[in-house]
């Protein structure tokens, strides 16, 4: 098994409590400078106070801060209400890159490795690819329907 196949743990940069792992890791968000996860560990809780974003890209979106249970520092956020064009950010967990360290299991030469945020696929890119795949699927279904109609006509002409 190569080193690239080993899972990674994402830990709080302050107290080193495990916040998430690469199994739930979706990608990165360049605007937020954050790692994006489908779920986080039980060591992370959603702080009860909702906030409204004032950042230009997410202005007006409602989010809740994510807090580390080990040291009570804010380590990320989760959006609960977004406009339609930002729905890909809703209900996923953003862990701030500057609040997280990571450790690749099975790496005996190094304890903490830094992920290069520019080298990975972003959540927005994944969303775009999913839309393109959906479009291609629709085109293929139309083509399949037309092909079936042509085959039926051909079979009718043969008889």
C-alpha positions as CSV (number, residue, x, y, z in Angstrom):
1,X,0.0,0.0,0.0
2,X,1.5,3.4,-1.0
3,X,1.6,6.4,1.3
4,X,-1.1,8.2,-0.8
5,X,-3.6,5.5,0.1
6,X,-3.3,6.0,3.8
7,X,-6.2,8.1,5.4
8,X,-5.5,11.4,7.0
9,X,-6.7,12.9,10.3
10,X,-7.5,16.6,10.6
11,X,-6.8,17.9,14.0
12,X,-7.4,21.2,15.9
13,X,-4.3,23.3,15.4
14,X,-4.4,24.4,19.0
15,X,-5.1,21.3,21.1
16,X,-4.6,18.5,18.5
17,X,-8.1,17.0,19.1
18,X,-9.3,15.1,16.0
19,X,-11.9,17.1,14.1
20,X,-12.4,15.0,11.0
21,X,-10.8,12.5,8.6
22,X,-10.1,12.1,4.9
23,X,-13.0,9.7,4.5
24,X,-15.5,12.6,5.0
25,X,-13.3,15.1,3.2
26,X,-15.0,16.5,0.1
27,X,-12.4,19.1,-1.0
28,X,-11.4,22.7,-0.4
29,X,-13.0,26.0,-0.7
30,X,-10.7,28.7,-2.0
31,X,-12.9,31.7,-1.0
32,X,-13.2,30.4,2.6
33,X,-9.6,29.1,2.7
34,X,-11.1,26.0,4.3
35,X,-11.2,22.2,4.0
36,X,-14.8,20.9,3.3
37,X,-16.2,17.8,4.9
38,X,-19.5,15.9,4.7
39,X,-19.2,15.2,8.4
40,X,-17.0,16.0,11.4
41,X,-16.1,14.1,14.6
42,X,-17.9,14.2,17.9
43,X,-15.2,16.6,19.0
44,X,-16.8,19.4,17.0
45,X,-20.0,21.1,17.9
46,X,-22.1,23.7,16.3
47,X,-22.2,26.9,18.4
48,X,-25.8,27.9,19.1
49,X,-25.7,31.4,17.8
50,X,-26.5,31.9,14.1
51,X,-24.5,34.5,12.2
52,X,-25.1,36.3,9.0
53,X,-22.1,36.5,6.6
54,X,-20.8,39.9,5.6
55,X,-18.2,38.5,3.2
56,X,-18.8,39.7,-0.4
57,X,-19.1,36.1,-1.9
58,X,-21.5,34.8,0.8
59,X,-23.1,38.1,1.9
60,X,-26.4,37.4,3.7
61,X,-25.9,33.6,4.1
62,X,-26.7,32.2,7.5
63,X,-24.0,30.1,9.2
64,X,-23.1,28.7,12.6
65,X,-19.6,28.6,13.9
66,X,-18.0,25.2,14.6
67,X,-16.1,24.9,17.9
68,X,-13.5,22.4,19.1
69,X,-14.6,20.6,22.2
70,X,-11.0,20.3,23.4
71,X,-10.1,24.0,23.6
72,X,-13.3,25.7,22.7
73,X,-11.7,27.6,19.8
74,X,-13.6,28.3,16.6
75,X,-12.4,26.0,13.9
76,X,-14.9,26.5,11.1
77,X,-18.5,27.0,10.1
78,X,-21.5,25.3,8.6
79,X,-23.9,27.2,6.4
80,X,-27.6,26.6,7.0
81,X,-29.2,29.1,4.6
82,X,-27.8,30.2,1.2
83,X,-29.1,31.6,-2.0
84,X,-29.6,29.0,-4.8
85,X,-26.3,29.6,-6.5
86,X,-24.5,28.8,-3.2
87,X,-26.5,25.7,-2.3
88,X,-23.4,23.6,-2.7
89,X,-22.1,25.2,0.5
90,X,-25.1,24.4,2.6
91,X,-25.0,21.7,5.3
92,X,-21.3,20.8,4.7
93,X,-18.6,21.5,7.3
94,X,-15.9,24.1,6.6
95,X,-12.8,23.7,8.8
96,X,-10.5,26.7,8.4
97,X,-7.1,25.8,7.0
98,X,-5.3,28.1,9.5
99,X,-7.1,26.3,12.5
100,X,-6.4,22.7,11.4
101,X,-3.3,20.5,11.1
102,X,-3.3,17.1,9.5
103,X,-1.7,13.8,10.1
104,X,-1.4,11.0,7.5
105,X,-1.8,7.6,9.1
106,X,1.1,5.3,8.4
107,X,3.5,8.1,7.9
108,X,6.5,7.2,10.1
109,X,8.8,9.9,8.9
110,X,6.6,12.9,9.6
111,X,4.0,13.6,12.2
112,X,2.2,16.5,10.7
113,X,1.7,17.2,7.0
114,X,0.2,20.3,5.4
115,X,-2.2,19.9,2.6
116,X,-1.7,22.3,-0.3
117,X,-5.0,24.0,-0.7
118,X,-4.3,25.0,-4.3
119,X,-3.5,21.4,-5.4
120,X,-6.9,19.9,-4.5
121,X,-10.3,19.8,-6.1
122,X,-12.6,22.5,-4.7
123,X,-16.2,22.0,-3.8
124,X,-17.3,24.5,-6.4
125,X,-15.4,22.5,-9.1
126,X,-17.1,19.3,-8.0
127,X,-20.5,21.0,-8.2
128,X,-19.7,22.3,-11.7
129,X,-18.6,18.8,-12.8
130,X,-21.8,17.2,-11.4
131,X,-23.9,19.7,-13.4
132,X,-22.0,18.9,-16.6
133,X,-22.5,15.2,-16.0
134,X,-26.2,15.7,-15.5
135,X,-26.4,17.6,-18.8
136,X,-24.5,14.9,-20.6
137,X,-26.8,12.3,-19.1
138,X,-29.8,14.2,-20.4
139,X,-28.3,14.4,-23.9
140,X,-27.6,10.7,-23.9
141,X,-31.1,9.9,-22.8
142,X,-32.5,11.9,-25.7
143,X,-30.1,10.2,-28.1
144,X,-31.1,6.8,-26.8
145,X,-34.8,7.7,-27.3
146,X,-34.2,8.8,-30.9
147,X,-32.1,5.7,-31.6
148,X,-34.9,3.5,-30.3
149,X,-37.4,5.3,-32.5
150,X,-35.1,4.7,-35.6
151,X,-34.7,1.1,-34.7
152,X,-38.4,0.6,-34.5
153,X,-38.9,2.3,-37.9
154,X,-36.2,0.1,-39.4
155,X,-37.8,-3.1,-37.9
156,X,-41.2,-2.0,-39.3
157,X,-39.8,-1.4,-42.8
158,X,-38.1,-4.9,-42.8
159,X,-41.4,-6.6,-42.1
